[in-house]
Amino acid sequence: MRNNLLTDLPNNIAHLRELQVLALGGNRLQEWPTQIHDLPHLEWLFLDGNQLTEIPAQVGRLRNLKRLDVSGNQIRVLPREIGDLTNLERLDLRAIR
């Protein structure tokens, strides 16, 4: 779903409960897709190169997340719930504007 000019995700993506990798980089997302929080097995999440300004506290629900790429966005503050991601191995914050 990378580089498709998406501004939102379809709600039914939450039905992909076994999804482990979600690549949404290079789109036009301005808000964090809330459907992501219903993906308990998600390990890699790529949201690089969008127009996001924040990461919600609910990110802490993604307990299996190993890699989070939010580079190239406009995020100013990280929620403290990032610390709940005990499996997180890589957090990419490059080129945050």
N, C-alpha and C positions, 0 to 999 in steps of 0.2 A: 504494500500500500504506500510505498515510498514514492515521493515526487509525483503526486496525483492531484495537487491543488485542493486537497480536502480541507474543508473548514469545520467539519464535524465527523464523528463516527456514527455508523448505524447502531441503534440500540441492540440489535440482535448479535453484535459481536460478543456480548456478555454470555451468550450461549456456548461459546467456544471454551468451555471450562478447562480443557486440557492444554490449551495453547501455552507454549513455552517461550516463543519469540514473537515480538510484535515490532515491526519496523514502520514507523510513521514519519520518518525524517523527510525534510524538504517539502512539506505541505504548507497550509496556511492556517493551522490551528492557533486560535487566539486564547482558547480556554483548555485547561487540562481535561481530557475526555474522562468523565466519571465512570464510564463503562469499564474502564481498565481495572477498577477496584474489585470487580467481580471475576477476575481471572486468577484464581488461587495458585496456579502452577507456573505463572509467568516468571521467567528467569532473566530474560533480556528484553529491555524496553528502550527503543530508540525514538526520541522525540526531537532530535537535533534539527536545526534549521527551520523552525516554525516561528510563531509570534507569541509564544507563551510569556506571561509576566509573573506567574507564580506556580509553585508546586503545592497542592493542598495537603493538609495534615493526613488525609486518608491514604497517602502514599505509604504510610506505616503498615497498612494492611497487606502489602505485597511482600509477605515474609520470605518468599522463595527467590526474590529478586537478587540476581548476582551482578547485573550490569545495568546502569541507568545512564543514558546519554541525553543530556538536555543542552548540549553546546549550541551556540549560535542562536540563542533566544534572548529574552529581555528580563530574565529572572533576577530579582534584586536580593531576595532573602530566601534562605532554605528553612523549611519547617524543622522543628526539633525532632519530629517523628522520623526524619531520615535516620536518626540514631537507632530506631527500632528495626531497621533493615540489617539484621545481624549476619545475613549471608552475602551482603553487598561486597563485591570485590573491586568494582570499578565504578566511579562516579565521574562522568566527563562534564566539566563546566567550562570548557574552552570557549573563547569568543563570546562570552556573555556580554551583551550590550547594555 
